[in-house]
Amino acid sequence: MTAAVRNPHPLEFLFHPRSIAVVGVSSNPDGFANLSFLQPLIDSRFPGPLYPVNPHGGVICGLKAYKSIREVPPPLDHVIVSIPKAFVPGVMTDCAAQGVRTVSMFTAGFADSGDESGRELGQQVLSIARSAGIRVIGPNCVGIYCPASGLSFNSALPRDGGGVAFISQSGRYAQEFAATGARRGLRFSKVISYGNASDLNESDFMDYLAHDPETRLAAAYIEGARDGRRLCEALGAASQRKPVLIVKGGSSPAGARTAATHTSSLAGSEALWDALFLQSRAGRAESLEDLMDAVLAFSLMKPPQGRGVAIIGGGGGASVLAADACTRAGLNIPELSLELQAKLRGTVPEAGTSVRNPVDFAPGMLFQPRLFSDTIRLSASSPDVHTLIVHVVLGIPGRADADMWEALTDAIVDAGKACGRPLMLVTGDADNPPALEVVASIRRKCNPAGFPAYATMGQAIRALSHVVKCYC
């Protein structure tokens, strides 16, 4: 577990509770609240006391269980609530009596239910919380993952932290983004699921991340804003200090309708959101997959010094389409000098290839790591080339030889380090077990070296375009 770096922001206490109670755990160790909230805290080695709360008491997950919040010994800082909504006002009253500072509420069915009784119950809960000075995360959320302080909502997430933060109105997306990002080599400072945002909302958390020294990049999935002007100010403050990328959910009429029932959010008009992105200078990703690819590029690569791209490998129609996609994305594909083309002809076989940029490969070059490495180094020597996209094609029948691919990957990594340019690797879609293992091996070597690997050329180009818009 990494050491915590404290943020002077007034919400810093949310991420460093001294003790936690989980309300709604079951005597069955495989109960939902046990697996989703209590066990992840145990597995992440939360350093303070953990208190399961169950009406029958007993021992749960090896810990003494308490029949109510009022029985938990003080001080109690943080409470996670996963019980039917009708019982939430009583639990919140108990939290107020115990001096609880924060409540993270998985329970749903308040304003998101769409009926008046749900809204009234939600207002009752919030009124109790505000009278006691309790800050509420949610309802309808999975809460906080903060490796530095041992907070987690998934036992499989890494205990070591990093520089990426992600806030999400969707609890499922918070979990998916954290898990997928971890598998692809990302490490997080904070992942925050905030759900219906009855109290703390997207503006609060983005303002916090703007000042958080642990966070080098802030990303978010947002369906709607409680206060558009305040969100614009928070995004603007954050984007002045670090890259900020947002996926806006509910951009279509059908999506907006769904967002209203999902988290009771008002999606707002697209024109207003376009203005918000323009004014705040936050980047906009089109999907969660697009966001993940961009975050990977921001996190792993050194910033490019310009828009020039050299595409190496692929060949034929793949190179043509890649050049078109780069141009549409606002990137440049500079033609290499005649002198450089002549040098490349010494490494690239002439038949069926081009060295103008894109630099095509004959298929057999994949099995000649030295020639591949030399081609990368030569292409990077052009002053007009700022980023390299290297395209290798996996699905060649009968050639999924692990040793060959390991040698080729080593050559690419060595060439990338030697040339000093940002480099992205495209492996192609792997659709068979040997190729899948090759892709995993390539990623294990390239991502830690600072060269993010992608399945398709389109993913790499879109990710690069986000980075270039930020830095160039």
C-alpha positions as CSV (number, residue, x, y, z in Angstrom):
1,M,0.0,0.0,0.0
2,T,1.4,3.4,-1.0
3,A,1.8,6.1,1.6
4,A,-1.0,8.7,1.6
5,V,-0.2,12.2,0.4
6,R,-2.6,14.5,2.1
7,N,-4.7,17.0,0.1
8,P,-5.5,20.3,1.8
9,H,-9.0,20.2,0.4
10,P,-11.9,20.1,3.0
11,L,-13.1,16.7,1.6
12,E,-9.8,14.9,2.3
13,F,-11.3,13.3,5.5
14,L,-13.6,11.2,3.2
15,F,-10.6,9.2,2.1
16,H,-9.0,8.6,5.5
17,P,-11.6,7.2,7.9
18,R,-10.3,5.8,11.2
19,S,-13.0,3.2,11.4
20,I,-15.7,1.7,9.2
21,A,-19.0,0.0,9.8
22,V,-20.9,-2.0,7.2
23,V,-24.7,-2.2,7.7
24,G,-26.5,-5.0,6.0
25,V,-23.9,-7.8,6.2
26,S,-25.2,-11.4,6.4
27,S,-24.3,-14.4,8.6
28,N,-23.8,-16.1,5.2
29,P,-20.2,-15.1,4.2
30,D,-21.3,-15.1,0.6
31,G,-23.9,-12.4,1.2
32,F,-23.9,-9.4,-1.1
33,A,-22.8,-6.8,1.4
34,N,-20.1,-9.2,2.8
35,L,-18.5,-9.8,-0.7
36,S,-19.1,-6.3,-2.0
37,F,-18.1,-4.1,0.9
38,L,-16.8,-5.9,4.0
39,Q,-14.5,-8.5,2.5
40,P,-12.8,-6.0,0.1
41,L,-11.9,-3.8,3.1
42,I,-10.5,-6.9,4.9
43,D,-8.5,-7.9,1.8
44,S,-7.2,-4.4,1.2
45,R,-6.0,-4.5,4.8
46,F,-7.9,-1.4,6.0
47,P,-5.8,-0.4,9.0
48,G,-8.5,0.7,11.3
49,P,-11.4,-1.2,13.1
50,L,-14.1,-2.8,10.9
51,Y,-17.5,-3.3,12.3
52,P,-20.1,-5.6,10.6
53,V,-23.6,-4.6,11.6
54,N,-26.3,-7.3,11.6
55,P,-29.5,-7.4,13.8
56,H,-28.5,-10.9,15.1
57,G,-24.9,-10.0,16.1
58,G,-22.5,-12.9,16.2
59,V,-19.2,-13.2,14.2
60,I,-19.2,-12.4,10.5
61,C,-16.1,-12.8,8.3
62,G,-14.1,-13.3,11.4
63,L,-15.2,-10.0,13.0
64,K,-17.5,-9.3,15.9
65,A,-20.8,-8.1,14.5
66,Y,-22.9,-5.5,16.2
67,K,-26.7,-5.4,16.3
68,S,-26.9,-1.7,15.5
69,I,-24.8,1.3,14.8
70,R,-25.5,2.6,18.4
71,E,-23.6,-0.4,19.8
72,V,-20.5,0.2,17.8
73,P,-17.7,1.7,20.0
74,P,-16.8,5.3,19.1
75,P,-15.2,6.9,17.3
76,L,-16.9,5.7,14.1
77,D,-16.0,7.8,11.1
78,H,-17.5,6.0,8.1
79,V,-20.6,3.8,7.5
80,I,-21.5,1.8,4.4
81,V,-25.3,1.2,4.1
82,S,-26.7,-1.8,2.1
83,I,-30.2,-2.4,3.5
84,P,-33.8,-1.9,2.2
85,K,-34.6,1.8,1.9
86,A,-37.3,1.8,4.5
87,F,-34.7,1.1,7.2
88,V,-32.3,3.8,6.1
89,P,-33.8,6.8,8.1
90,G,-33.4,4.8,11.3
91,V,-29.8,3.9,10.5
92,M,-29.0,7.6,9.6
93,T,-30.5,8.6,13.0
94,D,-28.2,6.2,14.7
95,C,-25.2,7.5,12.7
96,A,-26.1,11.0,13.9
97,A,-26.2,9.9,17.5
98,Q,-22.7,8.2,17.1
99,G,-21.0,11.2,15.5
100,V,-20.4,9.5,12.2
101,R,-18.7,11.8,9.6
102,T,-19.6,10.1,6.3
103,V,-22.1,7.6,5.0
104,S,-21.7,5.7,1.7
105,M,-25.1,4.5,0.6
106,F,-25.5,1.5,-1.8
107,T,-29.2,1.5,-1.1
108,A,-31.3,2.8,-4.0
109,G,-35.0,3.6,-4.6
110,F,-35.1,7.2,-3.5
111,A,-35.3,10.0,-6.1
112,D,-34.2,7.5,-8.7
113,S,-37.4,5.5,-8.2
114,G,-39.4,8.3,-9.9
115,D,-42.3,8.2,-7.4
116,E,-43.1,10.8,-4.7
117,S,-42.7,8.4,-1.8
118,G,-39.1,7.6,-2.8
119,R,-38.3,11.3,-3.2
120,E,-39.8,12.1,0.2
121,L,-37.9,9.3,1.9
122,G,-34.6,10.5,0.3
123,Q,-35.3,14.0,1.6
124,Q,-35.9,12.7,5.1
125,V,-32.6,10.8,5.0
126,L,-30.7,13.8,3.7
127,S,-32.3,16.1,6.3
128,I,-31.1,13.9,9.1
129,A,-27.7,13.8,7.7
130,R,-27.4,17.5,7.2
131,S,-28.7,18.2,10.7
132,A,-25.9,16.1,12.1
133,G,-23.2,17.4,9.7
134,I,-22.9,13.9,8.0
135,R,-21.7,13.9,4.4
136,V,-23.4,11.4,2.1
137,I,-22.0,9.6,-0.9
138,G,-24.8,8.2,-3.0
139,P,-27.5,6.8,-2.7
140,N,-27.2,4.1,-5.3
141,C,-23.4,3.9,-5.3
142,V,-20.5,1.6,-4.4
143,G,-18.4,4.3,-2.7
144,I,-14.7,4.8,-2.7
145,Y,-11.6,2.9,-3.8
146,C,-8.5,4.5,-2.3
147,P,-5.4,2.2,-2.2
148,A,-3.4,4.6,0.0
149,S,-5.9,4.3,2.8
150,G,-7.1,0.7,2.4
151,L,-10.6,1.6,1.0
152,S,-11.9,-0.7,-1.6
153,F,-15.1,-2.1,-3.1
154,N,-13.5,-5.0,-5.0
155,S,-11.1,-7.6,-3.4
156,A,-9.4,-8.1,-6.8
157,L,-8.2,-4.5,-7.1
158,P,-4.5,-3.7,-6.5
159,R,-3.4,-2.5,-3.1
160,D,-0.8,-0.2,-4.7
161,G,-1.9,3.2,-5.9
162,G,-1.1,5.4,-8.9
163,G,-1.9,8.7,-10.5
164,V,-5.3,8.1,-12.2
165,A,-8.6,9.2,-10.6
166,F,-12.0,8.2,-11.8
167,I,-15.4,9.5,-10.6
168,S,-18.5,7.8,-11.8
169,Q,-22.2,8.4,-11.5
170,S,-22.6,4.7,-12.3
171,G,-21.4,2.2,-9.7
172,R,-21.0,-0.6,-12.3
173,Y,-18.8,1.6,-14.4
174,A,-16.7,2.6,-11.4
175,Q,-16.1,-1.1,-10.8
176,E,-15.5,-2.0,-14.4
177,F,-13.2,0.9,-15.1
178,A,-11.0,0.2,-12.0
179,A,-10.8,-3.6,-12.8
180,T,-10.2,-3.2,-16.5
181,G,-7.7,-0.4,-15.9
182,A,-5.8,-2.5,-13.4
183,R,-5.6,-5.4,-15.9
184,R,-4.1,-3.0,-18.5
185,G,-1.5,-1.7,-16.1
186,L,-3.2,1.4,-14.7
187,R,-3.0,2.3,-11.0
188,F,-5.4,4.6,-9.3
189,S,-5.3,7.3,-6.6
190,K,-9.1,7.3,-6.2
191,V,-12.1,5.8,-7.8
192,I,-15.3,7.4,-6.6
193,S,-18.8,6.1,-7.3
194,Y,-21.3,8.8,-6.2
195,G,-24.6,7.6,-7.6
196,N,-27.7,9.8,-7.1
197,A,-25.5,12.6,-5.6
198,S,-28.1,13.6,-3.0
199,D,-25.3,15.4,-1.1
200,L,-21.8,15.2,-2.5
201,N,-21.8,15.5,-6.3
202,E,-19.6,15.6,-9.4
203,S,-18.6,19.2,-8.8
204,D,-17.5,18.4,-5.2
205,F,-15.3,15.5,-6.3
206,M,-13.9,17.2,-9.3
207,D,-12.9,20.2,-7.2
208,Y,-11.2,17.8,-4.8
209,L,-9.3,16.1,-7.6
210,A,-8.1,19.4,-8.9
211,H,-6.2,19.9,-5.7
212,D,-5.2,16.3,-5.0
213,P,-1.4,15.8,-5.2
214,E,-1.9,12.0,-5.7
215,T,-3.9,12.5,-8.8
216,R,-2.1,13.3,-12.1
217,L,-5.1,12.7,-14.4
218,A,-8.8,13.0,-13.6
219,A,-11.4,11.1,-15.6
220,A,-15.1,10.9,-15.1
221,Y,-18.4,9.3,-16.2
222,I,-21.2,11.9,-15.7
223,E,-24.8,11.6,-16.6
224,G,-26.0,15.0,-15.5
225,A,-25.0,17.9,-13.3
226,R,-26.7,19.4,-10.3
227,D,-25.1,22.8,-11.0
228,G,-23.7,23.3,-14.5
229,R,-21.9,26.5,-13.7
230,R,-20.1,25.0,-10.6
231,L,-19.1,21.9,-12.6
232,C,-17.6,24.1,-15.3
233,E,-15.6,26.0,-12.7
234,A,-14.4,22.7,-11.1
235,L,-13.5,21.2,-14.5
236,G,-11.7,24.4,-15.4
237,A,-9.7,24.4,-12.2
238,A,-8.8,20.8,-12.7
239,S,-7.8,21.1,-16.3
240,Q,-5.4,23.9,-15.5
241,R,-3.5,21.5,-13.3
242,K,-3.8,18.1,-15.0
243,P,-5.4,16.3,-17.9
244,V,-9.2,15.9,-17.5
245,L,-11.3,13.6,-19.6
246,I,-15.1,13.1,-19.4
247,V,-17.6,10.7,-20.8
248,K,-21.0,12.3,-20.9
249,G,-23.8,9.8,-20.5
250,G,-27.3,10.6,-21.7
251,S,-26.3,12.6,-24.8
252,S,-29.2,11.1,-26.8
253,P,-32.9,11.5,-26.0
254,A,-33.1,7.8,-25.1
255,G,-29.9,8.0,-23.0
256,A,-31.2,11.1,-21.2
257,R,-34.4,9.3,-20.5
258,T,-32.5,6.3,-19.1
259,A,-30.2,8.6,-17.0
260,A,-33.3,10.1,-15.4
261,T,-34.4,6.7,-14.1
262,H,-30.9,5.5,-13.3
263,T,-29.6,8.2,-11.1
264,S,-32.4,10.9,-11.2
265,S,-30.0,13.1,-13.3
266,L,-31.1,15.8,-15.6
267,A,-28.8,15.3,-18.6
268,G,-29.2,18.8,-20.1
269,S,-29.0,19.9,-23.7
270,E,-26.0,18.9,-25.8
271,A,-25.4,22.5,-26.7
272,L,-24.9,23.4,-23.1
273,W,-22.5,20.4,-22.6
274,D,-20.6,21.4,-25.7
275,A,-20.2,24.9,-24.2
276,L,-19.1,23.4,-20.9
277,F,-16.4,21.3,-22.5
278,L,-15.2,24.2,-24.6
279,Q,-15.1,26.7,-21.7
280,S,-13.5,24.3,-19.2
281,R,-11.0,22.8,-21.6
282,A,-11.8,19.3,-20.4
283,G,-11.5,16.6,-23.0
284,R,-14.5,14.6,-24.1
285,A,-14.3,10.9,-24.7
286,E,-17.1,9.2,-26.7
287,S,-17.4,6.0,-24.7
288,L,-15.9,4.3,-21.6
289,E,-13.7,2.2,-23.9
290,D,-12.4,5.4,-25.6
291,L,-11.8,6.9,-22.1
292,M,-9.8,3.9,-21.0
293,D,-7.7,4.0,-24.1
294,A,-7.0,7.7,-23.7
295,V,-6.2,7.3,-20.0
296,L,-3.8,4.6,-20.8
297,A,-2.0,6.8,-23.3
298,F,-1.9,9.8,-20.9
299,S,-0.6,7.6,-18.1
300,L,2.1,5.6,-19.8
301,M,3.5,7.7,-22.7
302,K,5.6,10.8,-22.4
303,P,3.8,13.8,-23.9
304,P,4.4,14.2,-27.7
305,Q,6.0,17.5,-28.9
306,G,3.8,17.8,-31.9
307,R,1.1,16.2,-34.2
308,G,3.4,14.3,-36.5
309,V,2.9,10.6,-36.6
310,A,4.9,7.8,-38.3
311,I,2.9,4.6,-38.9
312,I,5.1,1.5,-39.1
313,G,3.9,-1.9,-40.1
314,G,0.5,-3.0,-41.1
315,G,0.9,-2.5,-44.9
316,G,-1.5,-2.2,-47.8
317,G,-5.1,-1.1,-47.0
318,A,-4.4,-1.0,-43.3
319,S,-1.8,1.7,-43.8
320,V,-4.2,3.7,-46.1
321,L,-7.0,3.6,-43.6
322,A,-4.7,4.4,-40.7
323,A,-3.4,7.5,-42.5
324,D,-7.0,8.6,-43.2
325,A,-8.0,8.1,-39.6
326,C,-5.0,10.1,-38.3
327,T,-5.9,13.0,-40.6
328,R,-9.5,13.0,-39.4
329,A,-8.3,13.0,-35.8
330,G,-6.2,16.1,-36.4
331,L,-2.9,14.3,-36.6
332,N,-0.3,14.7,-39.3
333,I,1.4,12.0,-41.4
334,P,4.5,13.8,-42.7
335,E,6.2,12.4,-45.8
336,L,9.7,11.3,-44.8
337,S,12.7,13.0,-46.5
338,L,14.2,11.4,-49.6
339,E,17.4,10.8,-47.7
340,L,15.5,9.0,-44.9
341,Q,13.6,7.0,-47.4
342,A,16.8,5.8,-49.0
343,K,18.1,4.7,-45.6
344,L,14.8,2.8,-44.9
345,R,15.2,1.0,-48.2
346,G,18.2,-0.7,-46.6
347,T,16.0,-2.3,-44.0
348,V,12.5,-2.6,-45.7
349,P,12.2,-5.0,-48.6
350,E,11.0,-3.1,-51.7
351,A,8.4,-5.5,-53.1
352,G,4.9,-4.5,-51.9
353,T,6.0,-1.9,-49.4
354,S,6.3,1.8,-49.0
355,V,8.8,3.9,-47.0
356,R,7.2,7.4,-47.5
357,N,5.1,7.2,-44.3
358,P,3.3,5.0,-43.5
359,V,6.3,2.7,-43.6
360,D,4.9,-0.7,-44.7
361,F,6.3,-4.1,-43.8
362,A,6.4,-7.2,-45.7
363,P,4.9,-10.0,-43.5
364,G,8.3,-11.7,-43.1
365,M,9.8,-8.7,-41.3
366,L,7.8,-9.7,-38.2
367,F,10.3,-12.5,-37.8
368,Q,13.3,-10.3,-38.2
369,P,13.4,-8.2,-35.0
370,R,16.6,-6.4,-35.9
371,L,15.2,-5.0,-39.1
372,F,12.0,-4.0,-37.2
373,S,14.1,-2.2,-34.6
374,D,16.2,-0.4,-37.2
375,T,13.1,0.7,-39.1
376,I,11.6,2.2,-35.9
377,R,14.8,4.1,-35.1
378,L,15.2,5.5,-38.6
379,S,11.6,6.6,-38.8
380,A,11.9,8.3,-35.4
381,S,14.9,10.3,-36.6
382,S,12.7,12.6,-38.8
383,P,12.2,15.9,-37.0
384,D,8.6,16.0,-38.3
385,V,7.7,12.7,-36.4
386,H,6.6,13.2,-32.8
387,T,4.9,9.9,-32.1
388,L,5.3,6.4,-33.6
389,I,2.5,3.9,-34.0
390,V,3.8,0.4,-34.6
391,H,1.4,-2.1,-36.1
392,V,2.1,-5.8,-35.8
393,V,-0.4,-8.4,-37.1
394,L,-0.9,-11.5,-34.9
395,G,-3.3,-13.8,-36.6
396,I,-0.9,-15.5,-39.0
397,P,-1.8,-19.2,-39.0
398,G,0.9,-21.4,-37.5
399,R,3.2,-18.6,-36.5
400,A,2.1,-17.9,-32.9
401,D,5.6,-18.8,-31.7
402,A,6.1,-17.4,-28.2
403,D,9.9,-17.0,-28.5
404,M,9.6,-15.1,-31.8
405,W,7.0,-12.7,-30.4
406,E,9.1,-12.1,-27.3
407,A,12.1,-11.3,-29.4
408,L,10.1,-8.9,-31.5
409,T,8.5,-7.2,-28.5
410,D,12.0,-6.8,-26.9
411,A,13.2,-5.2,-30.1
412,I,10.3,-2.7,-30.2
413,V,10.7,-1.8,-26.6
414,D,14.5,-1.3,-27.0
415,A,14.0,0.8,-30.2
416,G,11.3,2.9,-28.5
417,K,13.6,3.7,-25.5
418,A,16.5,4.5,-27.8
419,C,14.6,6.9,-30.1
420,G,13.1,8.9,-27.3
421,R,9.8,9.4,-29.0
422,P,6.3,8.3,-27.6
423,L,5.4,5.0,-29.1
424,M,2.1,3.1,-29.3
425,L,1.8,-0.6,-30.3
426,V,-1.2,-2.1,-32.2
427,T,-1.4,-5.8,-32.1
428,G,-4.7,-6.5,-34.0
429,D,-7.6,-8.4,-32.6
430,A,-6.6,-11.7,-31.2
431,D,-9.3,-14.4,-31.7
432,N,-7.5,-17.6,-30.7
433,P,-5.9,-18.8,-27.4
434,P,-2.2,-18.7,-28.6
435,A,-2.7,-15.2,-30.0
436,L,-4.5,-14.0,-26.8
437,E,-1.5,-15.1,-24.8
438,V,0.9,-13.3,-27.2
439,V,-1.1,-10.1,-26.7
440,A,-1.0,-10.5,-22.9
441,S,2.7,-11.0,-23.1
442,I,3.2,-8.0,-25.3
443,R,1.2,-5.8,-23.0
444,R,3.1,-7.0,-19.9
445,K,6.3,-5.8,-21.5
446,C,5.2,-2.7,-23.4
447,N,2.9,-1.0,-21.0
448,P,5.4,-0.8,-18.1
449,A,8.0,0.5,-20.5
450,G,5.7,3.4,-21.4
451,F,4.5,2.1,-24.7
452,P,0.7,1.4,-24.5
453,A,-0.6,-1.5,-26.5
454,Y,-4.0,-1.5,-28.3
455,A,-6.0,-4.0,-30.2
456,T,-6.9,-1.8,-33.1
457,M,-5.4,1.1,-35.0
458,G,-8.6,3.1,-34.4
459,Q,-8.2,2.8,-30.6
460,A,-4.6,4.0,-30.7
461,I,-5.3,6.9,-33.0
462,R,-8.3,8.1,-31.0
463,A,-6.2,7.9,-27.7
464,L,-3.4,9.8,-29.3
465,S,-5.7,12.5,-30.5
466,H,-6.9,13.1,-26.9
467,V,-3.3,13.5,-25.8
468,V,-2.3,15.8,-28.6
469,K,-5.3,18.0,-28.0
470,C,-4.2,18.4,-24.4
471,Y,-0.5,19.0,-25.0
472,C,-0.2,20.4,-28.5
